[in-house]
């Protein structure tokens, strides 16, 4: 299989893996008494402070600040950073690792 084909397969696998994990985590959240809908839970709607941000948002913030050398504004929408980082990282890692396999 070509390098591009392996990368595409890894990207698809990472995307499906992330979706399956999210569904499982959301089910646990609801069983634990959570009452937000899936979209609100998935996008961290209502989180307005970096102090309350989930791990994917904090990782995205740290990566941004490390690469650019500038601080993210406290008013920056935490849910947007969280969602972008949460969905792009696993798929990118899966695609990259599948292209490095012999």
C-alpha positions in Angstrom: 0.0 0.0 0.0 1.2 3.5 -0.8 2.3 6.0 1.8 -0.7 8.2 1.0 -3.0 5.2 1.3 -1.6 4.2 4.7 -1.9 7.8 5.9 -5.6 7.9 4.8 -6.4 4.6 6.5 -4.7 5.9 9.7 -6.7 9.1 9.5 -10.0 7.2 9.1 -9.1 4.8 11.9 -8.1 7.7 14.2 -11.4 9.5 13.5 -13.5 6.4 14.2 -11.5 5.6 17.3 -12.1 9.1 18.6 -15.8 8.9 17.9 -16.1 5.5 19.6 -14.2 6.8 22.7 -16.4 9.9 22.8 -19.6 7.9 22.7 -18.3 5.7 25.5 -17.2 8.7 27.7 -20.5 10.5 27.1 -22.4 7.3 28.2 -20.4 7.3 31.4 -21.0 11.0 31.9 -24.8 10.5 31.6 -24.8 7.4 33.8 -22.9 9.5 36.4 -25.7 12.1 36.5 -24.6 14.5 33.7 -27.5 16.2 32.0 -25.9 18.1 29.1 -26.7 17.1 25.6 -24.0 15.4 23.5 -23.1 18.5 21.5 -22.8 20.7 24.6 -20.8 18.1 26.4 -18.6 17.4 23.4 -17.8 21.1 22.7 -17.4 22.1 26.4 -20.2 24.6 26.0 -20.5 26.9 29.0 -16.8 26.7 30.0 -15.6 30.2 30.1 -12.4 30.0 32.1 -9.1 28.3 31.5 -9.2 27.2 35.1 -12.3 25.1 34.4 -11.1 23.9 30.9 -10.8 20.2 30.2 -7.5 18.5 29.4 -7.8 18.8 25.5 -8.3 22.6 25.8 -5.4 23.0 28.2 -3.1 20.9 25.9 -4.1 23.0 22.9 -3.5 26.2 24.9 0.0 24.9 26.0 0.9 23.9 22.4 -0.2 27.3 21.0 1.7 29.2 23.6 4.8 27.1 23.2 4.9 27.4 19.4 4.0 31.0 19.1 5.6 32.3 22.3 2.5 34.4 23.1 -0.2 33.9 25.7 -3.8 33.1 24.7 -6.2 35.7 25.9 -8.4 34.7 28.9 -11.4 35.7 26.8 -10.6 33.3 24.0 -13.4 30.7 23.7 -12.2 27.7 25.6 -14.7 25.3 23.9 -13.3 26.1 20.4 -9.7 25.3 21.4 -10.9 22.1 23.2 -12.9 20.8 20.3 -10.2 21.5 17.6 -7.5 19.9 19.7 -9.6 17.0 20.8 -10.6 15.9 17.3 -7.5 16.7 15.3 -4.8 15.2 17.5 -5.9 11.5 17.6 -6.6 11.4 13.9 -3.2 13.1 13.1 -1.3 10.7 15.4 -3.0 7.7 13.8 -2.2 8.9 10.3 1.4 9.7 11.1 2.0 6.4 12.9 0.4 4.4 10.0 2.7 6.0 7.5 5.8 5.1 9.6 4.9 1.4 9.7 6.8 -0.7 7.2 
